[in-house]
Amino acid sequence: MKAHDRSTRAAACLLGALLITPALVSADPKPREWNPTIDPASFTDIVDNPYFPLPVGRVMTYRGEAKDGIEGLEIRVTNRSRTIMGVRTVEMVERHSLDGQLVEVSRNWFAQDRDGNVWYFGEFSQSYENGVPSGTEGSWEAGEGDALPGIIMKADPQTGDAYFQEFAPGIAEDQAQVKSTTESITVPQGTHGAVVVTREWTSLEPNSVEKKYYAPGIGLIVEENGPERLQLVNVED
């Protein structure tokens, strides 16, 4: 999710028996502190966290104005899976466009533990220039090299929670911090309450900080990067 993900600073609490590591209790975790232990038996086959649900077949469409043109994003939950570190993950495909021209396609893999936390296990990202594949920068997979899973959404997000979302040193080091859980937001698709707001960034791009808004039952509804705002316009199940 590199085109639309920038992620935090630390994890703040234990997530049950699945993980008991310094990274989840540190006030300011460094990359060397992120060493989650992944037990495949602690994961489920579905992702139904209310703030990051991935029902098979769902398609979400986004639009916004970027400095270089009209930005478009389609997120589709496929029926494909991938086993990573012994965990069966759900595949989500993102298609990112600018002025109607495809600029990136990424396959992302997620899994939910039995406590309800959603983990990000990697992505394969293909960028395009003038319709021609131009690179796979930002691609990573947990278990390869020093890459490890990150948390994309906690089971019960609370203001102040912080965590790594992507963890592949030198490739993907996104982090996030929960700023609010009570926002009400209106987008072209509709109005949503009890919205979780996160501040997301990466040490690899220190000047790039985003705010994201996650609505219950839907997931991502708004992404803001400075004056640029990408909004949900349609959901199909």
NORHUWO-V952476 format. One record per backbone hydrogen bond with DSSP energy under -0.5 kcal/mol. CO is the residue of the C=O (numbers start at 1). NH is the residue of the N-H. Records with the same first field share a line. If there is no record, write none. Layout:
CO=NH / NH
This chain:
1=4 / 5
7=175 / 176 / 201
9=29
15=18
19=15
21=24
22=25 / 26
23=11
30=33 / 34
31=34
33=23 / 35
36=38
37=39
38=40
39=42
40=43
42=114
46=48
47=54
49=52
50=217
55=58
58=77
59=236
60=75
61=233 / 234
62=73
63=231
64=66 / 71
65=229
66=69
69=66 / 71
70=99
71=64
72=97
73=62
74=95
75=60
76=78 / 93
77=57
80=91
82=84 / 89
84=87
87=84 / 89
89=82
90=110
91=78
92=108
93=76
94=96 / 106
95=74
96=103 / 104
97=72
98=101
101=98
102=131
103=128
104=96
105=126
106=94 / 108
107=124
108=92
109=121 / 122
110=90
111=119
112=44
113=116
117=113 / 119
118=152 / 153
119=111 / 121
120=150
121=142
122=109
123=125 / 140
124=107
125=127
126=105
127=134 / 135
129=132
132=129
135=127
136=139
140=123
141=144
143=145
144=147
147=143
148=167
150=120 / 152
153=118
154=157
158=161
161=178
163=8 / 176
164=151
165=150
167=148
168=171 / 172
172=168
173=203
174=165 / 166
175=201
176=9 / 163
177=199
178=160
180=197
183=195
185=192
187=190
190=187
192=185
193=216
195=183
196=214
197=179 / 180
198=200 / 212
199=177
200=7 / 210
201=7 / 175
202=205
203=206
205=208
207=209
208=202
210=200
211=224
212=198
213=221 / 222
214=196
215=218 / 219
219=215
221=232
222=213
223=230
224=211
225=228
228=225
229=65
230=223
231=63
232=189
234=61
236=59
